[in-house]
């Protein structure tokens, strides 16, 4: 007898998407095969990259985004494509919020980089936009950009200003690419398999430097969690929920660890879900101000 899993520290949207996913054949049949395939494949590919493909040769980002765009257009189910685009747009908004300062000048629109950089333009008008702007590699670099730009003392000095600042809405960005998915996709792959295939494609086509960078791009989660714990200091119910997103030992800490121990499921069930929870928290339950 099937039932919907409802985890109290996860948003209603995530609970619905992941519970519905378990009803589909791709989750029951393909997901176990991809999990089994990924670990031996990684043990073969990484030593080869170490010898023959240590630095970028120029084709990697385009190859990764070509296959990613094809999967999004022709294979992803609508809920998977929507979750992916939401994540691409929510993550930089969350990072911008952590960097808010009273004297920080607003971004000049002409300087916005498409789908890259925390201050970039993250409208996804069509699937081709994903391919043209190297979304996948650029997205992974956001984590490092936040860690580089984040100033602990500045954050603490301006914490009440950040608490009083309303987080931006991801609805400001175009999601028109979802219409292409609705028109062309065979609707066969759900969120879990799409994310695992993205990890596989990065592992196969990326050079060693790019692949390690992507598989270690969790430092921003530590910074975001630390910031949220401070923003919601004194709010016990929120603190309890946030405790469920404390860092995993493997590849989730604040220092780089071996990519051999990374778990592809973490990208979906920890990283993407955590951003959904953080955004929902800041949008629908803003922190209390004390001034």
C-alpha positions in Angstrom: 0.0 0.0 0.0 1.6 3.3 -1.1 1.5 6.4 1.0 2.8 9.9 0.9 5.9 10.6 3.1 5.5 13.8 5.0 8.6 15.0 6.8 7.8 17.9 9.1 11.1 19.8 8.5 10.7 19.8 4.7 8.4 22.1 2.7 5.0 20.9 1.5 6.2 21.3 -2.1 9.2 19.0 -1.6 7.2 16.4 0.3 4.7 16.3 -2.6 7.3 16.1 -5.4 9.4 13.3 -3.8 6.4 11.3 -2.6 4.8 11.4 -6.0 8.1 10.4 -7.6 8.2 7.0 -5.8 5.1 5.9 -7.8 7.0 6.0 -11.2 8.9 3.2 -12.8 12.0 5.2 -13.4 12.4 5.6 -9.7 11.9 1.9 -9.0 14.0 0.5 -11.8 16.5 3.1 -13.1 17.5 4.8 -9.9 19.1 1.6 -8.4 21.0 1.0 -11.6 22.4 4.5 -11.7 23.4 4.3 -8.0 25.3 1.0 -8.6 26.8 2.3 -11.9 28.1 5.6 -10.5 30.4 4.3 -7.8 32.5 1.8 -9.9 32.5 4.3 -12.8 33.9 7.0 -10.6 36.7 4.6 -9.4 37.7 4.1 -13.1 37.3 7.6 -14.4 39.1 9.7 -11.7 42.5 7.9 -12.1 42.2 8.4 -15.8 41.4 12.1 -15.4 44.3 12.5 -13.0 46.7 11.3 -15.8 45.1 12.5 -19.0 42.5 15.2 -18.2 43.7 17.3 -15.3 42.8 20.7 -16.6 40.1 22.0 -18.9 40.6 21.6 -22.7 37.8 23.9 -23.6 34.9 21.6 -24.5 33.9 20.5 -21.1 31.3 23.1 -20.1 29.5 23.0 -23.4 29.5 19.1 -23.5 28.0 19.0 -19.9 25.3 21.6 -20.7 24.5 20.1 -24.0 23.5 16.8 -22.4 21.9 18.6 -19.5 19.8 20.7 -21.9 18.8 17.6 -23.9 17.7 15.7 -20.8 15.7 18.7 -19.6 14.0 19.1 -22.9 13.3 15.5 -23.9 13.5 13.3 -20.8 12.6 15.2 -17.6 9.1 15.1 -16.2 7.6 18.5 -15.6 8.0 18.3 -11.9 11.7 17.5 -12.3 12.3 20.4 -14.8 10.4 22.8 -12.5 12.4 21.7 -9.4 15.6 22.2 -11.3 14.7 25.7 -12.6 13.5 26.8 -9.1 16.8 25.7 -7.6 18.8 27.5 -10.2 16.9 30.7 -9.4 16.5 30.4 -5.6 20.2 29.7 -4.8 21.7 33.0 -6.0 18.7 34.8 -4.3 19.6 33.1 -1.0 23.3 34.0 -1.4 22.5 37.6 -2.2 20.4 37.8 0.9 23.3 36.6 3.0 25.5 39.3 1.5 23.0 42.2 2.0 24.5 45.3 3.5 23.0 48.8 3.9 25.8 50.5 2.0 26.0 47.9 -0.8 25.1 49.5 -4.1 22.4 47.7 -6.1 23.4 45.6 -9.0 23.5 47.5 -12.4 21.3 45.5 -14.8 23.7 45.8 -17.7 26.5 44.2 -15.7 24.4 41.1 -14.9 25.9 37.9 -16.2 23.4 35.4 -17.6 23.0 32.3 -15.4 26.4 32.9 -13.7 27.6 34.7 -10.6 25.6 35.5 -7.5 24.5 38.9 -9.0 23.7 37.4 -12.4 20.4 37.3 -14.4 18.8 33.9 -13.8 15.8 34.0 -16.2 15.5 30.8 -18.2 13.7 31.9 -21.3 14.3 28.7 -23.2 16.4 25.5 -23.1 19.0 27.0 -25.4 19.7 29.6 -22.8 21.0 26.8 -20.5 23.4 25.5 -23.2 24.6 29.0 -24.3 25.5 30.2 -20.9 27.3 27.3 -19.3 24.8 27.0 -16.5 26.0 23.8 -14.8 29.6 24.8 -14.2 28.6 28.3 -13.4 26.0 27.1 -10.9 28.6 25.0 -9.0 30.9 28.1 -8.8 28.2 30.0 -6.9 29.1 28.0 -3.8 32.7 29.2 -3.9 31.8 32.7 -4.7 29.6 32.9 -1.6 32.3 31.6 0.7 34.8 34.0 -0.8 32.6 37.1 -0.5 31.0 36.3 2.9 32.3 38.4 5.8 31.4 37.1 9.2 31.8 40.4 11.0 29.9 42.3 8.3 27.1 39.8 8.6 26.9 40.1 12.4 27.2 43.9 12.3 24.2 44.1 9.8 22.2 41.2 11.1 19.1 43.4 12.0 19.2 45.0 8.6 19.3 41.6 7.0 16.4 40.5 9.2 14.4 43.5 8.2 15.1 43.0 4.4 12.6 41.1 2.4 14.1 38.3 0.4 13.6 38.6 -3.4 11.1 36.4 -5.2 12.2 33.8 -7.7 9.1 34.6 -9.6 10.9 37.7 -11.0 12.8 35.4 -13.3 11.4 33.8 -16.5 10.6 30.1 -16.4 9.5 30.0 -20.0 11.8 27.0 -20.6 9.2 24.9 -18.8 6.9 25.3 -21.8 9.5 23.6 -24.0 9.6 20.7 -21.6 5.8 20.4 -21.6 5.8 20.4 -25.5 8.7 18.1 -26.2 9.5 15.9 -23.2 8.6 12.2 -23.1 8.1 12.8 -19.4 10.1 9.7 -18.3 12.6 10.9 -15.6 11.9 12.3 -12.2 14.0 14.6 -10.0 16.2 11.9 -8.5 17.2 10.4 -11.8 17.7 13.8 -13.5 20.0 14.9 -10.7 22.0 11.7 -10.8 22.4 11.9 -14.5 23.7 15.4 -14.2 26.3 14.1 -11.7 27.2 11.3 -14.1 27.6 13.7 -17.0 29.8 16.0 -15.0 31.9 13.0 -13.9 32.3 11.7 -17.4 32.9 14.9 -19.4 34.4 17.3 -16.9 38.2 17.6 -16.4 39.6 16.7 -13.0 39.6 20.3 -11.7 36.0 21.0 -12.9 34.7 17.7 -11.6 36.3 18.0 -8.2 35.0 21.6 -8.0 31.5 20.5 -8.8 31.5 17.5 -6.4 32.8 19.6 -3.5 30.4 22.5 -4.0 28.7 22.3 -0.6 30.7 24.9 1.3 27.9 27.4 0.7 25.4 25.2 2.5 27.5 25.4 5.7 27.6 29.2 5.3 23.9 29.5 4.6 23.0 27.3 7.5 25.3 29.3 9.9 23.7 32.5 8.7 20.1 31.2 9.2 20.9 29.9 12.7 22.0 33.5 13.6 19.1 35.2 11.8 16.6 33.0 13.7 18.4 33.1 17.1 15.8 32.7 19.9 13.2 31.1 17.6 13.2 27.5 18.9 10.9 26.0 16.4 13.0 27.2 13.5 16.2 26.1 15.2 14.8 22.6 15.5 14.0 22.4 11.8 17.4 23.7 10.8 19.1 21.1 13.0 17.9 18.5 10.5 20.2 20.1 7.9 23.4 19.9 10.0 26.3 18.9 7.8 27.0 15.3 6.8 30.5 13.9 7.6 31.2 12.9 4.0 31.8 15.8 1.5 29.5 18.2 3.4 31.9 19.9 5.8 33.7 23.2 5.5 36.9 21.8 4.1 37.4 20.0 0.8 37.2 16.2 1.0 37.7 13.4 -1.5 35.2 13.3 -4.3 35.5 9.5 -4.1 33.2 9.7 -1.0 30.6 12.0 -2.4 27.0 10.7 -2.6 25.0 11.8 -5.7 21.8 11.6 -3.6 23.1 14.5 -1.4 22.7 17.0 -4.3 18.9 16.4 -4.3 17.9 15.4 -0.8 20.2 17.8 1.1 21.4 20.6 -1.1 18.3 21.3 -3.3 15.9 20.5 -0.4 17.9 22.7 2.0 17.6 25.7 -0.4 13.9 25.1 -0.8 13.5 25.1 3.0 15.7 28.2 3.5 13.9 30.2 0.9 10.4 29.2 2.2 11.6 30.1 5.7 12.8 33.6 4.7 9.8 34.2 2.5 7.0 33.0 4.6 8.4 33.2 8.2 10.8 36.2 8.2 13.1 36.4 11.2 12.1 38.7 14.1 13.9 42.0 14.4 15.1 43.3 17.8 15.5 47.0 17.1 
